[in-house]
Amino acid sequence: MKLIANNKKAYHDYFVDEKYECGIELFGTEVKSMRLGQCSIKEAFVRINRGEVYVYGMHVNPYEKGNIFNKDPLRARKLLMHRSEINKLEGEIREKGLTLVPLQVYFKGSLVKVEIGLARGKKLYDKRADIAKKDQQREVERDYKERLR
């Protein structure tokens, strides 16, 4: 598994309940550009339209040697999932008010995969608690290192 893009901000802004792996519909020049690591999902989000899942705001830089075959870098890209998974996600989004967030993009063999997460939004106090926990963990590790010296 070769990681192309990671969305660390999603873990800061959301509680991720479930993760799903899905394929993505791409053109040849986009895949070549991704092989060079030129992809960003920091501002991306996922929506379900007419029973199909799309990722919006995912930026794939145009391939240098692609000339007329290059597509719009910010176009909506279709995600490939089973119908039963899409129906399940649609139901949970309606009932519980959850959202879909892209977490990472990676190569699995020769295929490009996108990991999306079913997530709940964090409140400000939740974010502060997470930051405090990380600071405390950092302090513990620092003290442990000093004891070993």
Phi, psi and omega per residue, in radians:
M1 nan 2.071 3.128
K2 -1.892 2.019 -3.106
L3 -1.281 2.302 3.107
I4 -1.777 -0.899 -3.109
A5 -2.513 2.529 -3.121
N6 -2.240 2.508 -3.125
N7 -1.979 1.442 -3.129
K8 -1.194 -0.502 -3.109
K9 -1.133 -0.492 3.139
A10 -1.092 -0.690 3.135
Y11 -1.250 -0.427 3.096
H12 -1.350 -0.626 -3.046
D13 -1.643 -0.305 -3.031
Y14 -2.374 2.693 2.878
F15 -1.600 2.057 -3.110
V16 -1.579 2.005 -3.104
D17 -1.487 -0.887 -3.111
E18 -2.315 2.632 3.102
K19 -2.101 2.496 3.117
Y20 -2.284 2.444 3.059
E21 -1.768 2.274 3.125
C22 -2.481 2.712 3.082
G23 -1.396 3.005 3.134
I24 -2.410 2.466 -3.121
E25 -1.523 1.970 -3.095
L26 -2.245 2.819 3.001
F27 -1.673 2.877 -3.038
G28 -1.011 -0.752 -3.112
T29 -1.201 -0.507 3.101
E30 -1.199 -0.677 3.117
V31 -1.144 -0.724 3.124
K32 -1.097 -0.699 3.106
S33 -1.136 -0.680 3.112
M34 -1.176 -0.591 3.071
R35 -1.061 -0.492 3.078
L36 -1.484 -0.024 3.100
G37 1.413 0.381 -3.068
Q38 -1.722 1.244 -3.111
C39 -2.547 2.510 3.116
S40 -2.414 2.354 3.097
I41 -2.156 0.385 -3.099
K42 -1.118 -0.667 -3.104
E43 -1.789 0.173 -3.006
A44 -1.432 2.708 3.047
F45 -2.562 2.831 -3.058
V46 -2.075 2.410 3.081
R47 -2.338 2.724 3.059
I48 -1.910 2.060 3.126
N49 -2.116 2.135 3.084
R50 0.879 0.753 3.082
G51 1.362 0.182 3.099
E52 -2.180 2.558 -3.075
V53 -1.754 2.269 3.134
Y54 -2.218 2.566 3.024
V55 -1.896 2.249 -3.121
Y56 -1.960 2.570 3.044
G57 1.399 0.128 3.092
M58 -1.416 2.085 -3.049
H59 -1.701 2.075 3.040
V60 -2.034 1.968 -3.129
N61 -1.013 2.473 3.095
P62 -1.088 2.478 3.128
Y63 -1.247 2.303 -3.053
E64 -0.973 -0.755 -3.037
K65 -1.700 0.297 -3.050
G66 -1.547 -0.218 -3.096
N67 0.573 -1.970 -3.007
I68 -1.300 -0.220 -3.105
F69 -1.507 -0.128 3.116
N70 -1.178 2.484 3.120
K71 -1.846 3.021 3.097
D72 -1.068 2.230 -3.085
P73 -1.097 -0.461 -3.071
L74 -1.902 0.308 -3.093
R75 -1.149 2.743 3.085
A76 -1.284 2.321 -3.112
R77 -2.032 2.384 -3.109
K78 -1.388 2.357 3.053
L79 -1.717 2.496 -3.057
L80 -1.798 1.978 3.141
M81 -2.425 2.828 3.070
H82 -1.267 2.597 -3.123
R83 -0.993 -0.718 -3.120
S84 -1.113 -0.661 3.105
E85 -1.167 -0.729 3.137
I86 -1.105 -0.761 3.123
N87 -1.094 -0.719 3.124
K88 -1.095 -0.803 3.135
L89 -1.095 -0.752 -3.130
E90 -1.064 -0.721 3.114
G91 -1.128 -0.764 -3.122
E92 -1.201 -0.602 3.114
I93 -1.151 -0.726 3.135
R94 -1.184 -0.828 -3.038
E95 -1.241 -0.926 -2.958
K96 -1.690 -0.105 -3.138
G97 1.241 0.582 3.128
L98 -1.507 3.033 3.128
T99 -2.358 2.807 3.096
L100 -1.839 2.289 -3.095
V101 -2.290 2.311 3.038
P102 -1.290 2.265 -3.089
L103 -1.747 -0.753 3.101
Q104 -2.749 2.757 3.086
V105 -2.148 2.306 -3.081
Y106 -2.670 2.853 3.032
F107 -1.624 2.305 3.022
K108 -2.112 1.742 -2.955
G109 1.244 -2.154 3.106
S110 -1.792 0.045 -3.080
L111 -1.719 2.529 3.059
V112 -1.581 2.215 3.126
K113 -2.091 2.622 3.075
V114 -2.120 2.257 3.058
E115 -1.717 2.090 3.107
I116 -1.939 2.658 -3.119
G117 -2.146 2.452 3.013
L118 -1.506 2.018 -2.914
A119 -2.278 2.667 3.010
R120 -1.903 2.444 -3.141
G121 -1.216 2.521 3.093
K122 -1.610 2.546 3.012
K123 -1.494 2.947 -3.106
L124 -1.070 -0.695 -3.115
Y125 -1.211 -0.505 3.061
D126 -1.156 -0.725 3.129
K127 -1.122 -0.705 3.129
R128 -1.128 -0.678 3.120
A129 -1.120 -0.714 3.110
D130 -1.118 -0.738 3.126
I131 -1.115 -0.729 3.113
A132 -1.101 -0.701 3.128
K133 -1.117 -0.730 3.112
K134 -1.123 -0.733 3.111
D135 -1.087 -0.734 3.134
Q136 -1.122 -0.744 3.111
Q137 -1.102 -0.701 3.112
R138 -1.087 -0.731 3.114
E139 -1.088 -0.770 3.134
V140 -1.065 -0.775 3.135
E141 -1.138 -0.673 3.115
R142 -1.122 -0.775 3.107
D143 -1.095 -0.699 -3.141
Y144 -1.112 -0.710 3.108
K145 -1.107 -0.727 -3.122
E146 -1.153 -0.606 3.110
R147 -1.168 -0.575 -3.126
L148 -1.267 -0.368 -3.111
R149 -1.323 nan nan
